[in-house]
Structure formats: C-alpha cells, structure tokens
C-alpha cells in the first residue's frame, strides 16, 4: 500500500451507502416536482388573465417591479426615463409613464 488515504476519506466525504444522500436527493426531487406544479399554476393564472384581456407581459413586468425594494424600483424607473429621453422617447408623457410616476410618488 502507498500509505495514502482513499480519495473519499481524503475529502472527508460520506460513504455512498449513506441513507442521508438518498434522502437529500429525494427531497430535491420532491421540491423540483412542487416547483414545476407552482410554475404550471402561475402559467395558468397568466393564461386566465390573457383570456380576459390583460397583457401577460405587462403583468410579468409589474410582478418584477413589485418584488423590488422601493428605492431600487425608483432608480430603475429613473434610469428608464433618462435613457428614453436620450433616445427622444418621452416616457413621462405617456399614460404608462404618468401612472408609473404617480405610483412611485405614492410609494
């Protein structure tokens, strides 16, 4: 023998027969299934919204904005306005721009 430890022991890895590994893998698999189910449910909600006339892309953007901290959201809107103004697109005068600005002021 060369006196070296088995690579598994060198790395302080558990034996592959360890039930914990199997249990951890099974937990991940269950969570992946749950995640897929939730993704399907979210997709169904957007489809329902589209069926009654809402724009799913805009809804997704609103969900993203609502997840943001108010300061981060204000910064994003400010940058968007700055870039649009630089390109000759006056975001603030559009209905969406006006509504966004009013909403940010209220936040």
Secondary structure, 3 states (H helix, E strand, C coil): CCCCCCHHHHCCCCCCCCHHHHHHHHHHHHHHHHHHHHHHHHHHHHHHHHHCCCCHHHHHHHHHHHHCCHHHHHHHHHHHHHHHHHCCCCHHHCHHHHHHHHHHHHC
